[in-house]
Every structure is written in C-alpha cells, then in structure tokens.
Amino acid sequence: MVITCLVWEILSFMQGKTRRSVLESLEKGPRTPSIIAGMTGEHLPHVSRALSELSEKGLLQCMTPNSSKNRIYMITEEGRKVLGELRKMD
C-alpha cells in the first residue's frame, strides 16, 4: 500500500499522546471535553487544544458548534482511518 505524503504528515501529527488518546476516546461515541479529560486523564486545557487541532485536520467534528459550553465531539471516518493506520504501525 502506498501512503501519500499527506498521510505521513497526519500520522506524524498524531504521535502526540494527548491527540491520540482524545481521538481514541471518541471511537466509543460522542463526548464532551470534560468527559474526554476524565477518560484520558489529560488536563482539560490540553484536551481542548487537541480537540481544536484534530478538528482542523478533519479527524473529528463538533456536533454542537453553536454551544459555548459542553460541546459534543465525534470522530469522523477519516479519524477512524488514521487510528487504524496508527495501530498498524504499533
């Protein structure tokens, strides 16, 4: 299988522990940042930053973008593919 340069860039981006654990927590279903922080053991500001970065890359999406608090995030199909590739590399 040929992996494009863009895919390598995303896989490299995902090497961060917080980004990966946030994305993995969303595999089980939509979550709020507070729930993700509790599940992953990461500090809420780190989770919030990771959610923003992952969203910019198209790996997750906010289901409630107009809410100022308790936004709900879900993984995208692209996010699932990236996790699958990361697991192959482990």
Gaussian input, Z-matrix of N, CA and C with variables (Angstrom, degrees):
# hf/3-21g

backbone

0 1
 N
 C     1     B1
 C     2     B2     1     A1
 N     3     B3     2     A2     1     D1
 C     4     B4     3     A3     2     D2
 C     5     B5     4     A4     3     D3
 N     6     B6     5     A5     4     D4
 C     7     B7     6     A6     5     D5
 C     8     B8     7     A7     6     D6
 N     9     B9     8     A8     7     D7
 C    10    B10     9     A9     8     D8
 C    11    B11    10    A10     9     D9
 N    12    B12    11    A11    10    D10
 C    13    B13    12    A12    11    D11
 C    14    B14    13    A13    12    D12
 N    15    B15    14    A14    13    D13
 C    16    B16    15    A15    14    D14
 C    17    B17    16    A16    15    D15
 N    18    B18    17    A17    16    D16
 C    19    B19    18    A18    17    D17
 C    20    B20    19    A19    18    D18
 N    21    B21    20    A20    19    D19
 C    22    B22    21    A21    20    D20
 C    23    B23    22    A22    21    D21
 N    24    B24    23    A23    22    D22
 C    25    B25    24    A24    23    D23
 C    26    B26    25    A25    24    D24
 N    27    B27    26    A26    25    D25
 C    28    B28    27    A27    26    D26
 C    29    B29    28    A28    27    D27
 N    30    B30    29    A29    28    D28
 C    31    B31    30    A30    29    D29
 C    32    B32    31    A31    30    D30
 N    33    B33    32    A32    31    D31
 C    34    B34    33    A33    32    D32
 C    35    B35    34    A34    33    D33
 N    36    B36    35    A35    34    D34
 C    37    B37    36    A36    35    D35
 C    38    B38    37    A37    36    D36
 N    39    B39    38    A38    37    D37
 C    40    B40    39    A39    38    D38
 C    41    B41    40    A40    39    D39
 N    42    B42    41    A41    40    D40
 C    43    B43    42    A42    41    D41
 C    44    B44    43    A43    42    D42
 N    45    B45    44    A44    43    D43
 C    46    B46    45    A45    44    D44
 C    47    B47    46    A46    45    D45
 N    48    B48    47    A47    46    D46
 C    49    B49    48    A48    47    D47
 C    50    B50    49    A49    48    D48
 N    51    B51    50    A50    49    D49
 C    52    B52    51    A51    50    D50
 C    53    B53    52    A52    51    D51
 N    54    B54    53    A53    52    D52
 C    55    B55    54    A54    53    D53
 C    56    B56    55    A55    54    D54
 N    57    B57    56    A56    55    D55
 C    58    B58    57    A57    56    D56
 C    59    B59    58    A58    57    D57
 N    60    B60    59    A59    58    D58
 C    61    B61    60    A60    59    D59
 C    62    B62    61    A61    60    D60
 N    63    B63    62    A62    61    D61
 C    64    B64    63    A63    62    D62
 C    65    B65    64    A64    63    D63
 N    66    B66    65    A65    64    D64
 C    67    B67    66    A66    65    D65
 C    68    B68    67    A67    66    D66
 N    69    B69    68    A68    67    D67
 C    70    B70    69    A69    68    D68
 C    71    B71    70    A70    69    D69
 N    72    B72    71    A71    70    D70
 C    73    B73    72    A72    71    D71
 C    74    B74    73    A73    72    D72
 N    75    B75    74    A74    73    D73
 C    76    B76    75    A75    74    D74
 C    77    B77    76    A76    75    D75
 N    78    B78    77    A77    76    D76
 C    79    B79    78    A78    77    D77
 C    80    B80    79    A79    78    D78
 N    81    B81    80    A80    79    D79
 C    82    B82    81    A81    80    D80
 C    83    B83    82    A82    81    D81
 N    84    B84    83    A83    82    D82
 C    85    B85    84    A84    83    D83
 C    86    B86    85    A85    84    D84
 N    87    B87    86    A86    85    D85
 C    88    B88    87    A87    86    D86
 C    89    B89    88    A88    87    D87
 N    90    B90    89    A89    88    D88
 C    91    B91    90    A90    89    D89
 C    92    B92    91    A91    90    D90
 N    93    B93    92    A92    91    D91
 C    94    B94    93    A93    92    D92
 C    95    B95    94    A94    93    D93
 N    96    B96    95    A95    94    D94
 C    97    B97    96    A96    95    D95
 C    98    B98    97    A97    96    D96
 N    99    B99    98    A98    97    D97
 C   100   B100    99    A99    98    D98
 C   101   B101   100   A100    99    D99
 N   102   B102   101   A101   100   D100
 C   103   B103   102   A102   101   D101
 C   104   B104   103   A103   102   D102
 N   105   B105   104   A104   103   D103
 C   106   B106   105   A105   104   D104
 C   107   B107   106   A106   105   D105
 N   108   B108   107   A107   106   D106
 C   109   B109   108   A108   107   D107
 C   110   B110   109   A109   108   D108
 N   111   B111   110   A110   109   D109
 C   112   B112   111   A111   110   D110
 C   113   B113   112   A112   111   D111
 N   114   B114   113   A113   112   D112
 C   115   B115   114   A114   113   D113
 C   116   B116   115   A115   114   D114
 N   117   B117   116   A116   115   D115
 C   118   B118   117   A117   116   D116
 C   119   B119   118   A118   117   D117
 N   120   B120   119   A119   118   D118
 C   121   B121   120   A120   119   D119
 C   122   B122   121   A121   120   D120
 N   123   B123   122   A122   121   D121
 C   124   B124   123   A123   122   D122
 C   125   B125   124   A124   123   D123
 N   126   B126   125   A125   124   D124
 C   127   B127   126   A126   125   D125
 C   128   B128   127   A127   126   D126
 N   129   B129   128   A128   127   D127
 C   130   B130   129   A129   128   D128
 C   131   B131   130   A130   129   D129
 N   132   B132   131   A131   130   D130
 C   133   B133   132   A132   131   D131
 C   134   B134   133   A133   132   D132
 N   135   B135   134   A134   133   D133
 C   136   B136   135   A135   134   D134
 C   137   B137   136   A136   135   D135
 N   138   B138   137   A137   136   D136
 C   139   B139   138   A138   137   D137
 C   140   B140   139   A139   138   D138
 N   141   B141   140   A140   139   D139
 C   142   B142   141   A141   140   D140
 C   143   B143   142   A142   141   D141
 N   144   B144   143   A143   142   D142
 C   145   B145   144   A144   143   D143
 C   146   B146   145   A145   144   D144
 N   147   B147   146   A146   145   D145
 C   148   B148   147   A147   146   D146
 C   149   B149   148   A148   147   D147
 N   150   B150   149   A149   148   D148
 C   151   B151   150   A150   149   D149
 C   152   B152   151   A151   150   D150
 N   153   B153   152   A152   151   D151
 C   154   B154   153   A153   152   D152
 C   155   B155   154   A154   153   D153
 N   156   B156   155   A155   154   D154
 C   157   B157   156   A156   155   D155
 C   158   B158   157   A157   156   D156
 N   159   B159   158   A158   157   D157
 C   160   B160   159   A159   158   D158
 C   161   B161   160   A160   159   D159
 N   162   B162   161   A161   160   D160
 C   163   B163   162   A162   161   D161
 C   164   B164   163   A163   162   D162
 N   165   B165   164   A164   163   D163
 C   166   B166   165   A165   164   D164
 C   167   B167   166   A166   165   D165
 N   168   B168   167   A167   166   D166
 C   169   B169   168   A168   167   D167
 C   170   B170   169   A169   168   D168
 N   171   B171   170   A170   169   D169
 C   172   B172   171   A171   170   D170
 C   173   B173   172   A172   171   D171
 N   174   B174   173   A173   172   D172
 C   175   B175   174   A174   173   D173
 C   176   B176   175   A175   174   D174
 N   177   B177   176   A176   175   D175
 C   178   B178   177   A177   176   D176
 C   179   B179   178   A178   177   D177
 N   180   B180   179   A179   178   D178
 C   181   B181   180   A180   179   D179
 C   182   B182   181   A181   180   D180
 N   183   B183   182   A182   181   D181
 C   184   B184   183   A183   182   D182
 C   185   B185   184   A184   183   D183
 N   186   B186   185   A185   184   D184
 C   187   B187   186   A186   185   D185
 C   188   B188   187   A187   186   D186
 N   189   B189   188   A188   187   D187
 C   190   B190   189   A189   188   D188
 C   191   B191   190   A190   189   D189
 N   192   B192   191   A191   190   D190
 C   193   B193   192   A192   191   D191
 C   194   B194   193   A193   192   D192
 N   195   B195   194   A194   193   D193
 C   196   B196   195   A195   194   D194
 C   197   B197   196   A196   195   D195
 N   198   B198   197   A197   196   D196
 C   199   B199   198   A198   197   D197
 C   200   B200   199   A199   198   D198
 N   201   B201   200   A200   199   D199
 C   202   B202   201   A201   200   D200
 C   203   B203   202   A202   201   D201
 N   204   B204   203   A203   202   D202
 C   205   B205   204   A204   203   D203
 C   206   B206   205   A205   204   D204
 N   207   B207   206   A206   205   D205
 C   208   B208   207   A207   206   D206
 C   209   B209   208   A208   207   D207
 N   210   B210   209   A209   208   D208
 C   211   B211   210   A210   209   D209
 C   212   B212   211   A211   210   D210
 N   213   B213   212   A212   211   D211
 C   214   B214   213   A213   212   D212
 C   215   B215   214   A214   213   D213
 N   216   B216   215   A215   214   D214
 C   217   B217   216   A216   215   D215
 C   218   B218   217   A217   216   D216
 N   219   B219   218   A218   217   D217
 C   220   B220   219   A219   218   D218
 C   221   B221   220   A220   219   D219
 N   222   B222   221   A221   220   D220
 C   223   B223   222   A222   221   D221
 C   224   B224   223   A223   222   D222
 N   225   B225   224   A224   223   D223
 C   226   B226   225   A225   224   D224
 C   227   B227   226   A226   225   D225
 N   228   B228   227   A227   226   D226
 C   229   B229   228   A228   227   D227
 C   230   B230   229   A229   228   D228
 N   231   B231   230   A230   229   D229
 C   232   B232   231   A231   230   D230
 C   233   B233   232   A232   231   D231
 N   234   B234   233   A233   232   D232
 C   235   B235   234   A234   233   D233
 C   236   B236   235   A235   234   D234
 N   237   B237   236   A236   235   D235
 C   238   B238   237   A237   236   D236
 C   239   B239   238   A238   237   D237
 N   240   B240   239   A239   238   D238
 C   241   B241   240   A240   239   D239
 C   242   B242   241   A241   240   D240
 N   243   B243   242   A242   241   D241
 C   244   B244   243   A243   242   D242
 C   245   B245   244   A244   243   D243
 N   246   B246   245   A245   244   D244
 C   247   B247   246   A246   245   D245
 C   248   B248   247   A247   246   D246
 N   249   B249   248   A248   247   D247
 C   250   B250   249   A249   248   D248
 C   251   B251   250   A250   249   D249
 N   252   B252   251   A251   250   D250
 C   253   B253   252   A252   251   D251
 C   254   B254   253   A253   252   D252
 N   255   B255   254   A254   253   D253
 C   256   B256   255   A255   254   D254
 C   257   B257   256   A256   255   D255
 N   258   B258   257   A257   256   D256
 C   259   B259   258   A258   257   D257
 C   260   B260   259   A259   258   D258
 N   261   B261   260   A260   259   D259
 C   262   B262   261   A261   260   D260
 C   263   B263   262   A262   261   D261
 N   264   B264   263   A263   262   D262
 C   265   B265   264   A264   263   D263
 C   266   B266   265   A265   264   D264
 N   267   B267   266   A266   265   D265
 C   268   B268   267   A267   266   D266
 C   269   B269   268   A268   267   D267

   B1=1.4520
   B2=1.5260
   B3=1.2916
   B4=1.4505
   B5=1.5232
   B6=1.3184
   B7=1.4638
   B8=1.5185
   B9=1.3268
   B10=1.4556
   B11=1.5171
   B12=1.3188
   B13=1.4658
   B14=1.5310
   B15=1.3223
   B16=1.4622
   B17=1.5211
   B18=1.3224
   B19=1.4604
   B20=1.5253
   B21=1.3349
   B22=1.4726
   B23=1.5180
   B24=1.3232
   B25=1.4642
   B26=1.5290
   B27=1.3147
   B28=1.4627
   B29=1.5202
   B30=1.3305
   B31=1.4612
   B32=1.5256
   B33=1.3089
   B34=1.4647
   B35=1.5322
   B36=1.3178
   B37=1.4675
   B38=1.5272
   B39=1.3199
   B40=1.4638
   B41=1.5321
   B42=1.3195
   B43=1.4588
   B44=1.5278
   B45=1.3150
   B46=1.4610
   B47=1.5240
   B48=1.3194
   B49=1.4647
   B50=1.5317
   B51=1.3135
   B52=1.4644
   B53=1.5226
   B54=1.3248
   B55=1.4728
   B56=1.5214
   B57=1.3162
   B58=1.4610
   B59=1.5274
   B60=1.3257
   B61=1.4648
   B62=1.5244
   B63=1.3313
   B64=1.4670
   B65=1.5269
   B66=1.3235
   B67=1.4627
   B68=1.5299
   B69=1.3333
   B70=1.4628
   B71=1.5280
   B72=1.3244
   B73=1.4650
   B74=1.5261
   B75=1.3238
   B76=1.4602
   B77=1.5218
   B78=1.3217
   B79=1.4722
   B80=1.5221
   B81=1.3108
   B82=1.4642
   B83=1.5205
   B84=1.3368
   B85=1.4569
   B86=1.5119
   B87=1.3425
   B88=1.4606
   B89=1.5324
   B90=1.3301
   B91=1.4630
   B92=1.5317
   B93=1.3312
   B94=1.4596
   B95=1.5311
   B96=1.3296
   B97=1.4629
   B98=1.5323
   B99=1.3144
   B100=1.4746
   B101=1.5235
   B102=1.3064
   B103=1.4724
   B104=1.5261
   B105=1.3304
   B106=1.4686
   B107=1.5274
   B108=1.3297
   B109=1.4683
   B110=1.5209
   B111=1.3241
   B112=1.4584
   B113=1.5209
   B114=1.3122
   B115=1.4733
   B116=1.5204
   B117=1.3375
   B118=1.4606
   B119=1.5245
   B120=1.3275
   B121=1.4605
   B122=1.5205
   B123=1.3192
   B124=1.4639
   B125=1.5297
   B126=1.3232
   B127=1.4677
   B128=1.5315
   B129=1.3215
   B130=1.4619
   B131=1.5369
   B132=1.3443
   B133=1.4787
   B134=1.5361
   B135=1.3378
   B136=1.4676
   B137=1.5214
   B138=1.3245
   B139=1.4690
   B140=1.5260
   B141=1.3093
   B142=1.4670
   B143=1.5231
   B144=1.3289
   B145=1.4622
   B146=1.5324
   B147=1.3335
   B148=1.4670
   B149=1.5319
   B150=1.3158
   B151=1.4717
   B152=1.5199
   B153=1.3142
   B154=1.4591
   B155=1.5283
   B156=1.3244
   B157=1.4644
   B158=1.5293
   B159=1.3203
   B160=1.4630
   B161=1.5283
   B162=1.3179
   B163=1.4593
   B164=1.5264
   B165=1.3327
   B166=1.4653
   B167=1.5275
   B168=1.3375
   B169=1.4622
   B170=1.5287
   B171=1.3447
   B172=1.4634
   B173=1.5160
   B174=1.3450
   B175=1.4587
   B176=1.5204
   B177=1.3067
   B178=1.4634
   B179=1.5066
   B180=1.3183
   B181=1.4586
   B182=1.5102
   B183=1.3156
   B184=1.4580
   B185=1.5217
   B186=1.3247
   B187=1.4577
   B188=1.5290
   B189=1.3361
   B190=1.4679
   B191=1.5291
   B192=1.3324
   B193=1.4695
   B194=1.5256
   B195=1.3144
   B196=1.4661
   B197=1.5246
   B198=1.3119
   B199=1.4660
   B200=1.5194
   B201=1.3252
   B202=1.4603
   B203=1.5310
   B204=1.3182
   B205=1.4671
   B206=1.5243
   B207=1.3227
   B208=1.4649
   B209=1.5256
   B210=1.3257
   B211=1.4652
   B212=1.5247
   B213=1.3026
   B214=1.4641
   B215=1.5181
   B216=1.3293
   B217=1.4634
   B218=1.5206
   B219=1.3373
   B220=1.4616
   B221=1.5244
   B222=1.3118
   B223=1.4629
   B224=1.5245
   B225=1.3223
   B226=1.4666
   B227=1.5290
   B228=1.3069
   B229=1.4637
   B230=1.5296
   B231=1.3232
   B232=1.4700
   B233=1.5306
   B234=1.3237
   B235=1.4640
   B236=1.5209
   B237=1.3191
   B238=1.4680
   B239=1.5335
   B240=1.3211
   B241=1.4622
   B242=1.5253
   B243=1.3257
   B244=1.4642
   B245=1.5250
   B246=1.3301
   B247=1.4739
   B248=1.5271
   B249=1.3144
   B250=1.4598
   B251=1.5213
   B252=1.3174
   B253=1.4598
   B254=1.5354
   B255=1.3371
   B256=1.4660
   B257=1.5269
   B258=1.3053
   B259=1.4590
   B260=1.5357
   B261=1.3280
   B262=1.4672
   B263=1.5302
   B264=1.3310
   B265=1.4612
   B266=1.5243
   B267=1.3339
   B268=1.4804
   B269=1.5085
   A1=109.33
   A2=116.88
   A3=121.71
   A4=108.82
   A5=115.02
   A6=119.43
   A7=107.66
   A8=116.71
   A9=121.23
   A10=110.98
   A11=115.04
   A12=121.76
   A13=110.50
   A14=117.22
   A15=121.13
   A16=111.19
   A17=117.13
   A18=120.75
   A19=109.75
   A20=116.84
   A21=119.61
   A22=110.81
   A23=116.43
   A24=120.65
   A25=110.15
   A26=117.13
   A27=120.64
   A28=110.84
   A29=117.59
   A30=119.78
   A31=110.79
   A32=117.02
   A33=121.24
   A34=110.20
   A35=116.56
   A36=122.73
   A37=110.82
   A38=116.71
   A39=121.77
   A40=113.92
   A41=118.02
   A42=119.95
   A43=112.22
   A44=117.66
   A45=120.65
   A46=110.86
   A47=116.57
   A48=121.99
   A49=111.94
   A50=116.94
   A51=120.22
   A52=111.24
   A53=117.44
   A54=120.05
   A55=110.54
   A56=115.51
   A57=118.90
   A58=111.41
   A59=117.63
   A60=119.11
   A61=111.49
   A62=117.11
   A63=120.36
   A64=109.70
   A65=116.70
   A66=120.13
   A67=110.90
   A68=117.08
   A69=120.44
   A70=111.31
   A71=117.60
   A72=119.58
   A73=111.44
   A74=116.82
   A75=120.63
   A76=112.82
   A77=117.27
   A78=120.35
   A79=110.62
   A80=116.74
   A81=121.85
   A82=112.66
   A83=116.09
   A84=120.19
   A85=111.47
   A86=117.08
   A87=121.75
   A88=111.67
   A89=115.66
   A90=121.40
   A91=110.69
   A92=115.35
   A93=121.59
   A94=108.30
   A95=117.62
   A96=119.95
   A97=112.94
   A98=118.10
   A99=121.09
   A100=111.20
   A101=116.61
   A102=120.18
   A103=109.79
   A104=116.31
   A105=120.36
   A106=109.93
   A107=117.11
   A108=120.60
   A109=110.66
   A110=116.71
   A111=120.68
   A112=112.40
   A113=116.45
   A114=120.87
   A115=112.40
   A116=116.32
   A117=120.70
   A118=113.33
   A119=117.07
   A120=120.18
   A121=113.03
   A122=116.71
   A123=121.77
   A124=109.51
   A125=116.56
   A126=121.01
   A127=109.16
   A128=115.86
   A129=121.65
   A130=113.30
   A131=119.83
   A132=117.89
   A133=112.90
   A134=116.84
   A135=120.32
   A136=110.21
   A137=116.56
   A138=121.00
   A139=109.54
   A140=117.32
   A141=120.78
   A142=111.51
   A143=116.67
   A144=120.13
   A145=110.57
   A146=116.45
   A147=120.55
   A148=110.51
   A149=117.40
   A150=120.65
   A151=110.64
   A152=116.57
   A153=120.74
   A154=110.85
   A155=116.80
   A156=121.27
   A157=111.86
   A158=116.41
   A159=120.95
   A160=111.51
   A161=114.95
   A162=120.36
   A163=110.52
   A164=116.86
   A165=121.53
   A166=111.63
   A167=117.35
   A168=122.18
   A169=112.38
   A170=116.91
   A171=120.52
   A172=113.95
   A173=116.92
   A174=120.40
   A175=112.57
   A176=116.27
   A177=121.69
   A178=107.89
   A179=115.43
   A180=119.50
   A181=110.17
   A182=114.60
   A183=121.09
   A184=107.55
   A185=115.93
   A186=120.99
   A187=111.63
   A188=116.22
   A189=121.67
   A190=109.95
   A191=118.77
   A192=121.08
   A193=114.84
   A194=118.09
   A195=120.26
   A196=113.24
   A197=117.75
   A198=121.54
   A199=109.20
   A200=115.67
   A201=118.54
   A202=111.05
   A203=117.35
   A204=122.33
   A205=109.27
   A206=114.86
   A207=121.75
   A208=113.65
   A209=115.01
   A210=119.21
   A211=108.72
   A212=115.42
   A213=120.89
   A214=108.34
   A215=115.01
   A216=121.82
   A217=110.11
   A218=115.17
   A219=120.70
   A220=109.37
   A221=115.61
   A222=121.65
   A223=108.92
   A224=115.98
   A225=120.79
   A226=108.93
   A227=115.88
   A228=120.33
   A229=109.97
   A230=116.55
   A231=120.63
   A232=110.28
   A233=116.68
   A234=120.68
   A235=111.90
   A236=116.70
   A237=120.74
   A238=111.19
   A239=115.99
   A240=120.21
   A241=111.05
   A242=116.12
   A243=120.31
   A244=110.66
   A245=117.43
   A246=120.07
   A247=110.66
   A248=116.99
   A249=120.65
   A250=110.94
   A251=117.75
   A252=121.65
   A253=110.92
   A254=116.21
   A255=119.87
   A256=110.42
   A257=116.58
   A258=120.44
   A259=111.62
   A260=115.61
   A261=119.10
   A262=110.47
   A263=116.23
   A264=121.30
   A265=112.78
   A266=117.04
   A267=120.93
   A268=112.25
   D1=131.59
   D2=179.22
   D3=-91.38
   D4=126.14
   D5=178.42
   D6=-104.44
   D7=124.43
   D8=-177.24
   D9=-71.85
   D10=165.76
   D11=179.37
   D12=-59.69
   D13=-39.52
   D14=179.52
   D15=-62.13
   D16=-40.60
   D17=179.01
   D18=-64.40
   D19=-42.33
   D20=178.03
   D21=-61.35
   D22=-37.87
   D23=179.14
   D24=-62.66
   D25=-43.94
   D26=179.53
   D27=-67.85
   D28=-41.24
   D29=178.67
   D30=-63.07
   D31=-37.99
   D32=176.46
   D33=-65.12
   D34=-44.44
   D35=177.76
   D36=-57.77
   D37=-35.23
   D38=-175.78
   D39=-81.66
   D40=0.44
   D41=179.78
   D42=-69.77
   D43=-15.86
   D44=176.72
   D45=-65.41
   D46=131.65
   D47=-177.17
   D48=-58.24
   D49=-44.43
   D50=-176.83
   D51=-65.62
   D52=-46.11
   D53=-179.71
   D54=-58.99
   D55=-46.13
   D56=-177.88
   D57=-65.60
   D58=-44.84
   D59=-178.25
   D60=-66.22
   D61=-34.02
   D62=176.69
   D63=-65.03
   D64=-46.94
   D65=-179.40
   D66=-63.97
   D67=-40.94
   D68=178.89
   D69=-64.17
   D70=-36.20
   D71=179.81
   D72=-65.26
   D73=-28.14
   D74=179.89
   D75=-81.19
   D76=-11.92
   D77=175.80
   D78=-61.49
   D79=-29.97
   D80=-175.94
   D81=-83.50
   D82=-5.78
   D83=178.57
   D84=138.23
   D85=167.99
   D86=-179.95
   D87=-60.44
   D88=144.37
   D89=-176.81
   D90=-146.16
   D91=159.67
   D92=171.16
   D93=-91.41
   D94=160.90
   D95=177.74
   D96=-56.02
   D97=-39.15
   D98=-179.65
   D99=-63.61
   D100=-42.59
   D101=179.10
   D102=-65.72
   D103=-41.91
   D104=178.83
   D105=-61.57
   D106=-43.71
   D107=178.86
   D108=-59.40
   D109=-42.68
   D110=178.72
   D111=-65.64
   D112=-39.16
   D113=-179.68
   D114=-69.31
   D115=-37.76
   D116=-173.01
   D117=-94.57
   D118=-18.00
   D119=-175.74
   D120=78.03
   D121=9.70
   D122=179.08
   D123=-88.22
   D124=153.64
   D125=176.47
   D126=-70.56
   D127=143.88
   D128=-176.48
   D129=-54.69
   D130=-43.18
   D131=178.28
   D132=-61.36
   D133=-34.63
   D134=177.76
   D135=-68.30
   D136=-40.39
   D137=178.01
   D138=-64.32
   D139=-44.01
   D140=-179.75
   D141=-61.15
   D142=-42.66
   D143=178.04
   D144=-64.08
   D145=-43.62
   D146=179.30
   D147=-62.65
   D148=-41.38
   D149=178.60
   D150=-60.42
   D151=-41.97
   D152=179.03
   D153=-64.23
   D154=-45.95
   D155=-179.82
   D156=-64.62
   D157=-43.42
   D158=-179.76
   D159=-66.46
   D160=-36.02
   D161=177.83
   D162=-65.56
   D163=-42.23
   D164=178.57
   D165=-60.85
   D166=-31.82
   D167=-179.66
   D168=-85.28
   D169=-4.97
   D170=178.85
   D171=80.48
   D172=18.19
   D173=-178.12
   D174=-90.85
   D175=-14.43
   D176=173.89
   D177=-150.71
   D178=169.09
   D179=177.40
   D180=-141.83
   D181=151.08
   D182=176.36
   D183=-88.03
   D184=125.60
   D185=-178.89
   D186=-84.29
   D187=-16.27
   D188=-177.47
   D189=-129.34
   D190=61.27
   D191=-173.61
   D192=-64.56
   D193=-21.02
   D194=-179.40
   D195=-86.74
   D196=-5.62
   D197=177.60
   D198=-81.50
   D199=139.46
   D200=177.44
   D201=-88.59
   D202=-20.74
   D203=178.69
   D204=-134.24
   D205=158.75
   D206=176.80
   D207=52.24
   D208=44.10
   D209=175.19
   D210=-64.30
   D211=149.38
   D212=-179.91
   D213=-112.90
   D214=128.73
   D215=-177.62
   D216=-113.84
   D217=150.31
   D218=174.89
   D219=-139.56
   D220=152.38
   D221=179.04
   D222=-75.76
   D223=147.13
   D224=175.96
   D225=-96.24
   D226=171.04
   D227=176.89
   D228=-61.58
   D229=-38.15
   D230=177.39
   D231=-62.59
   D232=-39.05
   D233=177.02
   D234=-62.74
   D235=-39.81
   D236=177.18
   D237=-64.04
   D238=-40.37
   D239=178.46
   D240=-63.46
   D241=-42.88
   D242=179.58
   D243=-62.72
   D244=-43.36
   D245=177.64
   D246=-61.49
   D247=-39.44
   D248=178.13
   D249=-61.54
   D250=-43.44
   D251=178.97
   D252=-66.00
   D253=-39.62
   D254=178.76
   D255=-62.79
   D256=-39.37
   D257=-179.37
   D258=-68.20
   D259=-32.88
   D260=176.02
   D261=-65.34
   D262=-31.32
   D263=-178.41
   D264=-79.00
   D265=-20.93
   D266=-177.35
   D267=-66.70

